[in-house]
Amino acid sequence: MQRIFEAILKGNLLEWANEVPKQRDVPIRVYVTLQEERSTLSAQLRRRRIVEILEKLQQIMSLLRLAIRWNGSESCVKIAHFQVGMNNAA
């Protein structure tokens, strides 16, 4: 039966991260899959992109609130949407 355990490879040694497999007195064949770690840079880029998206959403909401206050009609909401689209093209 195949079971999966998490470990950290340090040189030629595996250090178990969570559950330690029960080992018999005989050697056990294992297959190790190395997983690439995500770089800090990619995490920073993701955070920056999320911040940019949230800022754009905040701009959209501000324009929508302004349009609704201005006239309260749905046509104003369409105008606000068009203006935000124009800002994105710049």
N, C-alpha and C positions, 0 to 999 in steps of 0.2 A: 504494500500500500504506500502510495506517495503522500508525503506530508510536506508542507512548506513552513520553513522557519526563517526568521529575519536575523541577519548577522552582519557584522562589519568586518571587512577584510583588512587586516593590519599585517603587511608583509606576507608571511606564509601562514598566518594564524587567523582563524575565524573567531570573532568575539560575538557571542549571542546577544542580540538586542533585547529580546523578550523571553519567550519560553525556551527553555533549554531541552533539546531532545534527549530522551532516555537512551543511553548508550549501553550496548552489551559489551561483553569482553572481546568480541571480534570487531575488526575494522568495518566501517560502514562506507559504502560508495556514495558519494554526494556529487551533485551537479550544481555548479554555482553560476548564477546569472548576474552579471554586473549591470547595475542600473546607473545611468548617467545622472549626476546631481544637477539640478537646475542652478545656473549661476546666479549670483546676487544681482548682476547687471540685468538679467532678464526680469527678475522680480521687480527691480527698480523701474524698468521700462513699463511693465504692466501697471504698477502703481501710478506712474505719471500719466499713462493713457486713461486710467480710470478717473483720475482727477480732472483731466481735460474733458471727458465725457460728462462728468457731474457738473462742471462749470457751464458747459453748453446747455445742459438740461435746466440749470438755474436761469440762464439767459432766456430760454424758451418760456419758462414759467413766468418770469417777470414780464415778458412781452404779452403773454396771454392775459395776465392779470390787468395790465395796462389797457389792452384792447377791450376787455370786458367792462372795465370801469369807464372807458371812453364812451362806449355805446351799448354794451351789454348784448350785442347781437352776434350771431355765429359768423356773419361776414367779417367782423373785426378779427375773429379768431383766425380765419383764413388769411387775412392780411398779415397778422403777426407771424403765422407759419411761413408765408412767403418771404417776409423780411429776414427771418432767421435763416432760411435757405439761401438768401442772397449773401448774408454774412459768411456762410460756410464756403461760398464759391470764391471769396476774396482771398 
